[in-house]
């Protein structure tokens, strides 16, 4: 009963977020973030429905959702960093965003061993891999948030900038996610 109420509240909050983002035309400046917010809402509805219809396939459904979610988070991080570089973008080479993507990928690879410290011992090897993937992206989101907050003066961004607002939201969500994982471990 409590799970159903919490899930319903989560869907309601995600719906409000997507509506507000659409009303503010955030999709123009941050298409990956808007798509990510829409994906979160759709996946919440679809995954919950499929898990009730096919309970034996629940882990496979979660796997597919996790892979798509990770790819979208990666795109959001690249989009945020590229957006922050807007003032100097004209002086950068045309394909600089690919260098940003490669650097983020390398950072994820460097964080992979660190994410392994919080993996619960009772998981299967496949479950541990997906847990580690989730933790790696959570750590990446926290690092991006901390980096943007630390360099906000240098980057000439303030709390009114959407980049910092998005990074802050993702950062706090990730900090909570990491804290919950550590408590469960």
N, C-alpha and C positions, 0 to 999 in steps of 0.2 A: 504494500500500500504506500509506504513512505517512498520507495523507489519510483513508483508511478507518479507521485506528486512532484518529486524532484525532477524527474525526466520531463514532465509536462511544463514545469516552470522553466527548465532549460530551453525547451523548444520555444516557449513564449518569448524569453529574453533574446534568443537568437533571431526570431522573427522580427522583433522590434528593431534589433541592430541592423538587419538587412534592409528593412524599410527606411530607417534613418539614413543609412549609407546611400540608398538609391535616391532618396529625396534631396540629399546634399550633393548629388552627382559625383560621389567619390570614385565611381568606376572610371571616370575620365582620367584622373590623375594616378589612380592606383587600381588598375584593372585586376592584377593578380590578387591583391588583398580583398577586393570586392568578390571575386570569384571564390576565394578561400572562405569568406563569410557565408556565401551562398552554399558552397559545398558542405560546410559544417552543418547548416540547417538541413539540407537535403539528406546528408548521410545519417544524421540523427534519426530522421523519419524513416528512411529506407532501411537502415541497418536494424533498427528496433523492430520494424515490420517483418523483415526477413528472418530475424532471429526467432520470432514467435512462430513463423510458418515453417522454418527449417532449423529446429534447435540443434540437430546433429552437425550442421554446417556453420555453426556460430563462429568458430575460430577462423575458418576460411573466409567468411564474410568480413571478420575483423581484420584479417591479414590484408585483404584487398583494399579495404578502407584506409588502413594504416600506410600502405605504400602510396596511395594517392594523396593522403594527407601530408606525408613527408615531402613529396614532390612539390606540393603547393606551398608548404612552409618555406622550402628552399627558394621558390620563385618569389615569395613575399619578401624574404630577406634580401635577395638580389635587388628587387624593386625598391625597397627602402633605401638601401645604400646608394643605388643609382640616383634616386630622387634627391638625396641629401647632397649629392655632388652636382646638382643642377647649376649652381653659380659658376662652376669651373668646367662644366661639361663641354663647352665649345673648344676649350684648349686641350681636351683629351683626344686621343685617337678614336676613330669612329667605332671600333669594336671593343671599347674599354669595358663594357658590361660583361663581356665574356671573361675577361681577366678577373673581374670581381667574382663571377660565378666559380671560376677555378679556385680562387683564394678561399672562398667559402667552403667549397668541397674539400680542399686541403685542411682547412680548420676542422671540418667534421671528421676527417680521417684522424687527425691528431687527437680529437676529443673522444674517439671511439673507445680507447682503453680506459679512460677516466669514467665513462658511462658504465663500464662493466663492474665498478665497485658497488653499485646499488642493485644489481640483479639478484632477485630472490633465489635461493638455492633450490626451491621446489619446482622451478619451471623446467619444462623440457628444453632441449637445445634450440628448437625452433622458436619456442615462446621466449627464451632468453635473448635470442637474436632480435626479435621484434621489440622486446622491452628495452634493449640496449639502443636500438634505433630511435625509439621514442625519447629516451633520456638524452641521446646525442643532440637531437634537434631542440630539446628543451634547453640544454646548456648553450647551444648556439644562439637561441633567442635571447637568453639572459645576457650573453656576451655582447650581442648587438645593442640591446637596450643600455647596458652599462657603458659601452663605447659611445653611443650617441649622447647619453646624459653627460658623460665626462667631457666630451669634446663639443658640447652644444655651443659654448661661447666661440670656440675656434671656427665651428661650422656655421655660425650665425643663425642658429635655429633656437627658438624659444618654445615654451609650452603651448603656444598658439599654433605652431606648425603641426600639420597632420602627421608628418613623418615621426616626430617625437611622441605624439599621442598614440600612434599605432605601435611604435616600439615599446612604449611604456605599458600598454595593455598586454602585448605579447610577453613582455618581460615579467610582469607580475603574475600572469597566468603560468608561465614557465617556472617561476620561483615556487609557486604553490604546488605545481606538479612535481617538482623535484623534492620538495619537503614531504609530500605525501608518499612518494616512492621510498624515501629514506625511512620514514616511520613504518611503512609496511615491511621493509627489509629487516 
